[in-house]
Amino acid sequence: MALGRWLNGRRARNVARLPGDIDALARLVEGVDAERYFDVQAEDAWQEAAGRWPLVAQLLDLKAEPRK
């Protein structure tokens, strides 16, 4: 089962990493340079997770910004 490769804590070496939105856009649209863009989704995800699990964020010494 393919899902087992993700659930064991490590990805199998032959499983390709999923591209981000910017990487996918750069592949589809000529002239888009993925190196010039910052994909904010990862930042938003960890900020949301730090707010949801403050104890874990404190243990990892992550400072979550207050929600607006």
C-alpha positions in Angstrom: 0.0 0.0 0.0 1.4 3.4 -1.0 0.1 5.1 2.1 2.3 2.9 4.2 5.4 4.6 2.8 4.2 7.9 4.2 3.0 6.6 7.6 6.3 4.9 8.7 7.8 8.3 9.6 10.1 8.3 6.6 9.4 8.7 3.0 10.7 6.0 0.7 13.5 7.2 -1.5 11.7 6.3 -4.7 8.7 8.5 -3.8 8.9 11.9 -5.5 8.2 14.9 -3.4 5.0 16.8 -4.3 5.8 20.1 -6.0 4.5 23.3 -4.4 2.1 25.7 -6.2 4.9 28.0 -7.4 6.9 25.0 -8.8 3.9 23.7 -10.6 3.1 27.1 -12.1 6.7 27.6 -13.2 6.5 24.3 -15.1 3.2 25.3 -16.8 3.9 29.0 -17.6 6.9 30.1 -19.6 8.7 33.0 -18.0 7.8 32.2 -14.4 10.9 31.8 -12.3 10.1 29.7 -9.2 13.3 31.0 -7.5 11.9 34.6 -7.4 8.7 33.7 -5.5 8.1 32.8 -1.9 5.3 30.3 -1.2 3.6 31.5 2.0 1.5 28.4 2.5 4.2 26.6 4.6 4.5 29.7 6.8 0.8 29.9 7.2 0.5 26.2 8.0 3.1 26.3 10.9 1.6 29.5 12.3 -1.8 27.9 12.4 -0.4 24.7 13.9 1.5 26.7 16.6 -1.8 28.4 17.5 -3.6 25.1 17.6 -1.0 23.3 19.7 0.6 25.9 21.9 2.4 23.3 24.1 4.2 21.7 21.2 5.0 25.2 19.8 6.5 26.1 23.2 8.6 22.9 23.3 9.9 23.6 19.8 10.5 27.3 20.8 8.3 28.5 18.0 6.8 32.0 18.3 3.3 32.1 16.8 2.1 35.5 15.7 -1.4 36.5 17.1 -4.2 35.9 14.7 -5.7 39.0 13.0 
